[in-house]
Amino acid sequence: MAIILSALYSTMSISQTLYPTSLMDSLKDSDQDGVIDARDLCANTPVGVDVDNTGCPLTKLEYYRFNFDVQFDTASYKLKEGAYAELDDLALFLQQKPITNLLIEGHTDNTGTPRINLLLSKQRAIAVSSALTSNFGINKNRIKTFGYGQERPVASNDTEQGKRLNRRVSGDIVVPFRTPDGLNQNASQKLQVPHKLTLSFGRNKYSIKASYRSELEAINKILQDHPDTLVIVEGYTDSTGSKAYNQRLSLERANMVAHVIRSFYPIDADRIKTIGYGQDLPIASNQTQEGRIMNRRVDTTIVQRFKASQEVVIPKWTIWSVDQLDKE
């Protein structure tokens, strides 16, 4: 026993003599991931996880939301100089990914009346959409525009800087939602995903029929289970009444559907896109009672934020041994 301890002590003494403590400490790899602490940007990496040269796990880069900085003057929806250059990257992306669609949202500050701001925000979204279709050749059927007026500020309207930030257009790049394999599809089957769910309404009504609650609850469940999903809620009317009235009524119908969806479990407002088309897009003739009944509707469609994944492939280098360091 004494001989073994003596040999061990002798080995330790030689190591400590050849390599100073400062050098040994500089080569310490506390989480044993193959990257010394001095270079390790991700401490305590779980054992067995592949890491890159900085000691961080090899992950996938994911892009969901495309933010483009298109801002407007007060009470204006005219694109500023340079806006087309800012949209160039977005247009190129859409051209390269034909499976994607674009949801464009217009917003305002709180200057003016809510009604005027709602219209102005829609015009801002349309201005960006028109630029993409006319200047970059993007198919108009791939773009939907939404106006939220002053309802969704990103900064305080108490300052000029905040108001400037709120006069904006933003958007989501989406693809049709597909239920992942192996998922319990009871809720999805009720919705016939990715097809639309259509709700009908009485004349001049925007209240939701009780028979639709189970389907709307199913939408809520899908939004809960899949954080990268959104639901588009589009309201329509027949041609009875004035065009302005029908525009408001169609939006009220869409907003009521959105409200019921959120009532089952809180869902971020940004994930429910509402729009009212009024009487502009009938699916049947308004000359008959049957046609008018079909046109008084709300369509809901579940979509998924586009996810572009790219594997981070970086050759992993190994730590030099003390002997290799000594030779250099």
Protein Blocks (a to p, Z undefined) as FASTA:
>chain_A
ZZmmmmmmmmmmmmmmmpcfklmmmmpcfkonopafklmmbghiaehiacdfkopacddd
ddfbdcddddddehiabdcehklmmmmmmmmmmmmmmmbccdddddddfedjfklmmmmm
mmmmmmmmmmmmmmnopafklpccddehjmlccbdfkbmklmmmmmccddddddddddde
hiacklmmmnopabdcdddddehiabdcfklmmmmmmmmmmmmmmmkbccdddddddfed
cfklmmmmmmmmmmmmmmmmmmmpccdfklpccddekjmlccbdfkbmklmmmmmccddd
ddddddddddddddddddddfklmmmZZ
